[in-house]
């Protein structure tokens, strides 16, 4: 797809496929996201989160004159400002200054935060902003349209349309998306995309098939844990990424009933504070509820209204008093500098399902995890797919094990051409009926069940313990077992669930899902209004036509 890679993909009819995708990075590890899509003659790069852009330059010979240097792509489109999607942009621009780079208005304002060690004039002038929900022709017969998709202010799903004399080809790349509303971002509105006759959907699978409690339940559980720690005299330390989660946590702490009016100091360190300042400049683009909040009190920095929110500089750490406080800091910060500053015990809270891992110092405090999801869970992902009904589904952005769970879902295998490519892979996307579905990955494990006098012994194979998820599954040694139709389902209980007084272990019985829908009989959907009508469904699936069986 560049001079370093062959683009001669042929479908079974012998003609060249109009659609292809080459994966420079699919973020299965820490390589970041970077895709190169070809639609007819056009080469579109989707995100550039590579820490090292050398794969993009492979096979390209530089010329003394920039206008004569071959380019790795015709245009670059960025979904949002997180480093795993954008950190390679500055190096890409420096190597190929003639490639136009487009993002949403808000994302263009946030992107420079990826290079805080550079001068602002170096990092704020090479992006071009595109308006939301507006069809824009980028090249001949190629248009793009941005749709807000939750997750982070400015984050968009990208709809590309390439038109030939025979037909139009449509491809949607979600980037990172979240269907639910969060404190500072409205969720992805699927109704804006229904009926677009999509050919290819490139979608993230960060959480695999996992099902999460409702967002408000997640927030309440976290607030309860922080409240309990403060009441016990501990200070709370929360390492977070620069953008997104840290600002969401601040809004939660400022507006939750456990903390409003309470005599507590919330300290915000370094780069997280820079992210907060950037959000303040985006106020007109934030949800109406946030704008209304800001009319009555400052969004973040406030030393008058309790709880007080203050910037924390290195010079002031030693001046912190010994009353319990909450500190939000950059996930890359050395946490020992906080341990030394206060003599009291600490509760270190790290977000689940991220690469943030706080170093444990047992003599100073405990490390626990919490869930405050920034991506849609498995049911949200399948809901998106069933609403859009593409011919091809390409899963990216997630651990290989999680992506294998998604590609192995029978409800997807029966209806779509499903792909989960590794990095440096060319995915051919022929449109028609000649494409053969790849074999589903083997995600089932054999075991043995023995009924004893007063107990049941379940013996599992070694292949399960070799799965990287096993350590997290078995970290407490306790499981929950429940019947799901004729199947027996085992689920590991995490430390968070055991430590939290408001455990969500019983949430399954009250979920809106196919298992509790009145239209599900014999594991098949019988609702004519549902996109799953007459298809076999998983009991934990969900669709917009859900109706409770009660």
N, C-alpha and C positions, 0 to 999 in steps of 0.2 A: 504494500500500500504506500510505501515510499520507495525510493530507489534501493533501499536495503531489503525489501520484502517483495515477493511476487504478488501480483494482484490478478493473476489470470485464473480466476475461479470460474468453473463451468458447471451449469446444472445438468441434469440428466438428458435434457433435450439438446445439449451441445451448444447452447448460446450462453453468453457471459451473464452471470448474475448481476442484477442492478444494485443489490445491497450486500455489503460485507462489513465485518467489524474486526479490527485487529486490536488485541489487548496488550498494550504496553504495561498496564498495571490494573489489577482488579481488586486490590486491597484485601487479598486473602491472608496476607501477613502484614507487614508494615510498609509495603512498597508504594501505597497510595493508589489513587484512581487516575487512569489515563487511557482513553479509548480513541481509536481512529476509525471513523465510520466512512465508508465510501458509498455514495448514492449517485449512480451513474458516473459522470466525470468528476464529481465534486468530492473532495477529501475534507472531512470535518473532524477536528479534534474535540473530544468531549472531556473537559477537565484536564488538569495537568498537576497532579499531586506527587509527581516523582521527585524524590530528593536528589536524584542524579539523572539528568536528562540525556546522558550519552546514548541510551537506546534510540532516542529520537533522531540522532545525527548519524546513525549507522548507515554507511553507504552513500552519504551525501558529501560531495566535494565542494568545499568552500571556494568562492571566487573573490578576487581582490575587490570586485564591485558588488555590493550587496544585492543589487537588482538582478545579478546573474547567478546568484547562489540558489541551488534547488532548495525548496522548502519542504518540511515534513508534513505540512497540511496547508490547505487554502485558507481556512479560518479556524479560530479557536473559540469555543463556547464554554463558559464556566457556570456551574450550577450554584455554587455558594462559596463562602470565604474560608471554610475550614482548611487547615494545612494539608490534610490528606487529599484534598481536591484542587489545591491552588498553590502549594509551596514552590512548584517548579516554574511558575509563570515568569518570574523575574529573569531567571537564567535563560528561559526560552526566548523572551523578548530581546535579551542582550545578544543571543546567538542569531536570532532571526527577526530583526526589528520591523520587517515588512509584513509579517503575519498580523492581521487584525485580530484583536482579542475582545470578545463581547461578554457582558454580564449585565445583570439587572442594576438599576440605579443604586439600590441599597448595597448590593454586593460590591460595586465599584468603590463605595465609601469604606467598606470593611476590609477589602483586600490588602491595603498597606500594612495592616496589623501583623501580617505574616513576616514582615521584614523590619521590625522595630529598631534593628541595629543600623539601618540605612537612613539616609536623609530623606525627608518626605518628598522632595522634588524628584528623587530617583524612583519612587515607587507608586506615585499617584497619577501619572500622566499617560500611561500606555494602555489604559482600558477604555473601551467605548460602551456607553450605557444604552441598553435597549428597554423600551417601555414594556410593561406587563400587558398580557392579553391583546397584543397588537401583532398582526401578521406583517412581517418585514421580509422583503426579497433581498437576500444576501448575494446570491449569484443568479445567473440566468436559469430559470425554472426551479430554483431552490429557495424556499421560504422557511422562516423560523418563527415560532411563537413561544413566549415564556408564560408559564402558569405558576403562581405561588404554590408551594408544596409543603408548608410547615417547616419544622426542624430548626430553622434559624432565620432571623430577619433577612429578607432578600433572597432566600433559597428558592430555586425554581426547578420545575420540570420543563424539559426542552422538547418541543414538538417540531420535527423537521419534515417537510413535504417536498418531494422531488417529483416533477411532472414531466411525462413524456407524451408523445402523440397517442400512445395506446392507453395509458392510465396514469394515476398518481400513486406514489409510494409514500407511506407515512411511517415514521419511526419516532417513538417517544422514549426519552431517557429521563428517569425520575431523579437522578442524583440521590441524595438522602432525603427521605420524605417521612412525614408524620401526619396521620389522619386526624389525630385528636388536637384540640386546642391546648396550648400551654400558656404560661403566665405572660409571655411576651410575643407569642407568635400564634396566628390562627392556623388551624389545621388545613390540610389539603382537601379542597372541595371537588370530589369526584364528579359531581353533576356538570362541571364545566367541560368535562372531556367525554362524556357519554355520547355515543353515536358518531365518533370520528372515523370509524372504519380503519382501525389501526392494523398495520402489517407486522411491525416489530416493536416489542416492549423490552427495553433494557432496564432492569429494576434491581434495586439493592435487596440483599437478603441478610442484613446484619444480625437479626435475631433468629434466623431459621424459622422453624415451626413453633417456637415458644409462644405461649399465650401469657399476657401480662394482665394484672389487675387494672382497673380503670385508673386513668391518670390522677384523679383527685384522691383515690385510695392510696396511691403511691406517695403523694405529697403528705397526706395525713400520717402515714406510717413514719415517714422521715421526720416530720415535725414532732411526733410523739417521742421518737428516740432522742432527738436533740433536747427536748423539754425535760426528759427524764435525766439526761446527763447533767444538765445545768442544775436541776433540783438536787442532784447528788453531790454537787460541788465540783464537777469536772468542767474543764474547758473543752471546746470542740474545735478540731482542726479539720478543714475540708479542702484537700487539693483538687483542683478542677482545671479543665482546659481554659484557654484564654477567652474564647468566645462561646456563648450559648449557655452552657450549664451554670457557670458562675453567676451570670446575670439572672438566670431563672431562680437560683437559690436565694439571691438577695431579695427578689420580689416576693418569694415565698416567706422568707423570714420577716419581711416588713409588713406583710398583710395577713398572716395566719393568726388566728385568735390566741394561740399559745404565746405569742410574742408581742402583739400590739400593745403599746403602753407599758411594756415591761422594762425595768432598769437593767438593760444589757448592752454591752458594747459589741458591735459587729465590725471587725477590722478587715479591710480589703487590701491585699498586698499587690504590689508591683504591676505586672502585666494584666492581671484581672481588672485593676482599676483603669488601665488604659482602654480595655474593652468596654467598661462601663461608660467612660467618657465618649467613646464612639457611638454608643447607643443613644446618649443624650442628644446627639446631633441628628438622630434618625427619628425623633419623636413623632413628626407628622406621618411617618410610614408605619408606626406601631398600631396595634389594635385600639379601637375607640375607648375600651375600658382602661387601657394604660394611659392614654392621653387624658382621660378624666381624672385618674389618680394623680397625674402630674399637675393638674390645675390646683389641687388642694395642698400638695406637699411635694418636695423634691423627689424625683424618681429614685435616686440612689443616695447622694451625699446629704446627710442631715444630722447635725449634732444637737439639735433642739428636741425633736420628736423622738420618743422612745419606741423601739430600740434605736440607739444612736449608730449611725453608719459612718465610719471614718476610714481615711486612707492610712495604711500602715507602711512606713518607710523603715529601712534598716536601722536608721538612727533612733527610731522611737521604740523599737522592740524591747529594749532593756527597761523602758519606762512604763511598761504595762503593769497595772496593779494586779493584785492576786485574787480579785473577784472573778468568778467564771465569765468567760467571754467566748465569742465565736470568731474564728479566723478563716477567711477564704484566701487561698493562695494558689499560685501557678503550680500545676502538676509536676513541673520540672524542678521546683525549688527543693533545696536541701532542708528537710523538715527539722533536723536536729537544732537549728538555730532557734526554733520556737521552744523546743523542749528545755533548752538551757535558760530561757528567759523567765519561766514561771516554775515555782516549786510544786504546784498542785498537779494532780493527775490529769491526763489527757484522754479524750476519746477521738480517735482518728477515723473519720468516715470517708471511705473511698467508693466511687460509683461502680456499680456492677457492670459487667459486659463492656468494659473499656480496657485500654492498656495501662491505666493508672494503677500502680501497685505501691502503696506506702510501705516504707521500711518499718518493721516492727521492733519496738524497744519495750519489752515487757515490763521493765522496771519503771517506765514513765507513763504507760497507759496501754489501752487496748486498740486494736485495729478491727473495725467492722465494715461491712459493705451495705449499700442501700441501692434501691432501684428507683431512678427517676428517668424513665426512658426518653430518648430523643429521636428514636426511629420507631416505625410501626412494627408491631409484632407479626407472628405468622398469620393469624386470621386477617389482620389488616392488609398484609401483602396479597393473600389470595383473594380478598375482597376487591382490591384494586384490579387484579388480573381478570377476574370474572366480569367486572364492570366494563373493561375495555375490550376484552375478547380479541386479542391479537392472534396472528397466525404463529409467530415465534415469540418465545419468552426467553430472555437471556439474563441469568442471575449473576450478579457481581457483588462485591463489597460484603464480605463475610468470611468466616472460617470455612475451610473446605468441608468440615463435618456439617456445619449448619446449612451450607448450600446444597450438600448432598441430600439432606433431609427434605428440602424444598423440591428439588428436582425429582425426588422419588415419590412425591405425593401422587396417588392414583387419580385424584380429581384433576390434577394438571396434566399428567401423562395421557389421560384419555381424551383431552380436548385441544392440547397445544403442542407445538414443536418446542421442546424444552432443552436449553443449553446451560451449562455452567463451565465456561472455559477457564483454563489456567492462564497465567501470564505468558505473553509471547505466543499467542495462539490466534490463528486466522479462523474466524467463524463465518461460514458462508450462509447466506439467508435467502435462498431461492423462494420466490412467492409462487405457489401453485400446489398441486396435489401429488407431485412426484417425489417430494422430500420424505425420506425414511426416518422415523423417530429413533433416536439413539436408545440403546438399552438403558433402563433405569438402574441407578446404582443400587447395590445390595446393601440395604440398611437394616435387614432383619438378622437377629442373632438366635442361634439355637441354645437351648438350656434344658435343665431337668428339674422337675418338681417332685418332691418326695413328701408324702403325708405321714407325719409321725403321730404319736399318741396325742400330744397336746400342742403341736406346732406343725408348721409346714417349712420344709427346707427347699430353697430355690438355689440351684447350682448354675452359674453362668460361665460362659467360655472365656478364655484368655483374650479373645478379640475385643471384648467389651472393655477390659481394663487397659488395653492399649490405646483406646480412644482418648484423646486429650480432655474430653469432657468428664471423664470418670472421676478425676480428682475433685472437681467441683461438686459432682453428684454425690460423692460418698464422703464429703469432708466432715459430716457430723456422725456418720454411721447409722443414721435413722432414715427410714423411708415411710411413705404413705402409700397405701394400697386401696384401690377402689375398683368396683365393677364398672365397665363401660359396655353396655349390652352384654354380649357373651364373652367379652375380653376382660382380662385382669390387667390393670394398668398400675405400674410401680413408679413412684416419683420420689426423688431424693429431697429431704428437708434441709434447707440451708441454715447457716448460722443466723442469718438475718431473721428468718421465720421463727426460730427458737427463741431469739433474744427479744423479739418485738411482741409486746403484749397484745397487739391487734393483728395477730397472724392472719394471713389471707389463705390459710390452708383449706378453708371451707368454701372458697369463692366459686369452686367449680359448680356447685349445686345451683347457684343463682346466675350463671353466665347466660347471656344471649347467644346461643349457638345452636347448631343443627340438632344436638342432642336434647335440647329443651324446646324445640320448635314444634308446634302442633302439626306442621305439614310434613314432618319426617316420619316415614314408616318403612321399616325393613332396611334402614340405612340408605334410603332413596328419597329424593325430594319430590313432593306431589303438589307443589304450589305453582300454578301456571304463571304467576306474576314474578317468579324468581328466575334469575339467570341460570340456576342449577336445576331447573325443572326436568324431571325424568332422568336425572343423573344420580349415580351413587355418590353419597357424600360422606365425609368423615364427620364423626359426631361432634368434634370440636371446631368444625367449620362455621362460617357465618356468611349471610348475604343480607342486603338491605330489606328484603321482603320478610324478614324474621317476624314471627308472631308467637307469643308465649303459649305453651300448652296448658297453662293454668287458666 
